[in-house]
Amino acid sequence: SHTGPPDPPRRSDRLTYSRIWYGVARALHDREELTDALRAYQRTLELQTSLAGGSDVCVNVVQTLCNVGRVRHALGDVDGSLEVHRRVVRIAMALTGGRAGHPFVAARLRALGNLLVEAGRPAEAVQVYAQAARSTGDVCVGFQEEDVDGTENARQSARVLARAGLPDPCAATA
């Protein structure tokens, strides 16, 4: 008979649980049950961080955080989404060895810039867009295929860049 605290789950069990929780979160997210999806993503993050030895510098963590940011945005929590997107950029930079020019990092910088525009912070958005442009040589901003938001935000981003005197060849509709 075992009288002490339960044994901690084995690594293989935690990996399985994290995959199950991520699947549940995605299913809830796809069904637009956003509050429940957010809770499931949070549980997924706990397991993923545990598997990474307490670190959030992990591909699975950054993938889950991207979805947390999208859910927070969809729930109207722009500030919470901004916080998550900043964290995603930090982790993505760490995962790529500080290479801001990596396509994933540049895409996350553009997504962060778009959120800053939406939050009414155009000066910060221009700085983030400029960081993405400097690192890739590509000044195209706005929403890319990996982003799920509408094109009005992309046009708004282009208008911010135009006011700052920065060209945006991808925003002909602005």
QUICORMO-V844836 format. One record per helix or strand of 2 or more residues. SS is the DSSP state (2 for helix, 1 for strand). FROM is the first residue (numbers start at 1). LEN is the number of residues. If there is no record, write none. Layout:
BEGIN
ss;from;len
SS;FROM;LEN
SS;FROM;LEN
END
This chain:
BEGIN
ss;from;len
2;11;20
2;34;18
2;59;16
2;78;18
2;103;16
2;122;15
2;151;13
END
